[in-house]
Amino acid sequence: MAHMYQLAIVGAGPAGIATAIESYALGMRNIVLLEKDENHNATIRKFYKDNKRVDKDWKGQKVELDGTIYFMDGTKESTLDFFDQLLDHESLELRTHAEVQKIVKRENGFEVFIAGGSILAQYVVVTIGRMGKPNKPDYKIPFSIKNQVHYTLDGCSQGEKVMVVGGGDSAIEYAVELCDRNDVTICYRRGTFRRANPTNQRDIEESISKGLIRPLLNTEITELESESGKVKVIFSDGSTELFDRLVYAIGGTTPSGFLQNSGIREEDGKPVHDENYQTNIPGLFVAGDITQESGGSIALGLNHGFAIANYIIGLSK
């Protein structure tokens, strides 16, 4: 007979790792973490700049930690080290390069389909984030300039004319990171950066006042074209400008296709769940960014994992 895990966790970010650690602490041993990328916390690795501050209280949300994991403010690097140590401490099975395609309810549990096969589990927790699927603009990006349009700072160089599109924390951090070695413009459809945390608001205001970043506020982009090897940006007022490179930081989306294929109901762009984070399918749970309006709170993800672990242990008794 095929091996049956007691718990399969889809996604090895903070909520996924917390669910595994808390379940292990409560006596569960047959646990597998499934991660589509090459290592845990892929969102932090890909979308956070080096030495980026990582706060326990995301955007000022005061969250008291409920479980056994004591997380503190730090940096990108210290946060990754922290989760490395958690995974090293316990005998947890982490499968990387294991992208889950869908989850199907079976008589005695679930079949979790991954590339090349499937695994069986009594309970499943989905902890995939939103930033794993970054938002892309509605207008078409011509093939000829695709290598000049990015969603992280990967591929950015120096001495270039760069436009960052967005007005949240990531957009501001990208712009500030680039401005000491590039000609940087930040384009945002709103008139202020009120969505960002206070530190980033201060940083962008200081950079603008020093002339390091040019703001284009209350500005919409309608189209991109290729011209003379550069990205031609066409704005809603009909004006145009050429850039060497564009970086979009306009958030992430819930992977609705995956949720629908797995039978998980959605409302207002989020999976439906009860107070125990159980979806409309008994035994199938959601946790972390995917349950939140804007995502980002590591502390909330840790608490989700603790709550789910306790509930599953209760069901198993």
Secondary structure as UniProt FT lines:
FT   STRAND          4..10
FT   HELIX           14..25
FT   TURN            26..27
FT   STRAND          31..34
FT   HELIX           42..47
FT   TURN            50..51
FT   STRAND          53..54
FT   HELIX           58..60
FT   STRAND          74..75
FT   HELIX           76..89
FT   TURN            90..91
FT   STRAND          93..95
FT   STRAND          100..106
FT   TURN            107..108
FT   STRAND          109..114
FT   TURN            115..116
FT   STRAND          117..126
FT   TURN            131..132
FT   HELIX           143..148
FT   STRAND          149..150
FT   TURN            154..155
FT   STRAND          161..165
FT   HELIX           169..178
FT   TURN            179..181
FT   STRAND          183..187
FT   TURN            194..195
FT   HELIX           198..209
FT   TURN            210..211
FT   STRAND          213..216
FT   STRAND          221..227
FT   TURN            228..229
FT   STRAND          230..235
FT   TURN            236..237
FT   STRAND          240..243
FT   STRAND          245..248
FT   HELIX           256..261
FT   TURN            262..263
FT   STRAND          266..267
FT   TURN            268..269
FT   STRAND          270..271
FT   TURN            275..276
FT   TURN            282..283
FT   STRAND          284..286
FT   HELIX           288..291
FT   HELIX           298..316
//
